[in-house]
């Protein structure tokens, strides 16, 4: 799908994006490519596929709740940029 420069400028104005004249031609191609992908999606056969109204209906996969012993503090702290003993050391945020 091809967009004219006036449409590209209107989309940019609605998105509050400032465009130079040189950028309009580039964005014409990019937006045309995006709209082309959307047109390809309309060609998909979705017969029998139920629409998803949201992910709230999906059931979470549960795993067994098992207590494990984890003694890998040294491995966890090995990536810390600064540490104080067995703890992360971070800069003071509030004075």
Secondary structure, 3 states (H helix, E strand, C coil): CCCCHHHHHHHHHHCCCCCCHHHHHHHHHHHHHHHHHHHHHCCCCCCCCCCCCCHHHCCCCCCCCCCCCCCCHHHHHCCCCCEECCEECCCCCCC
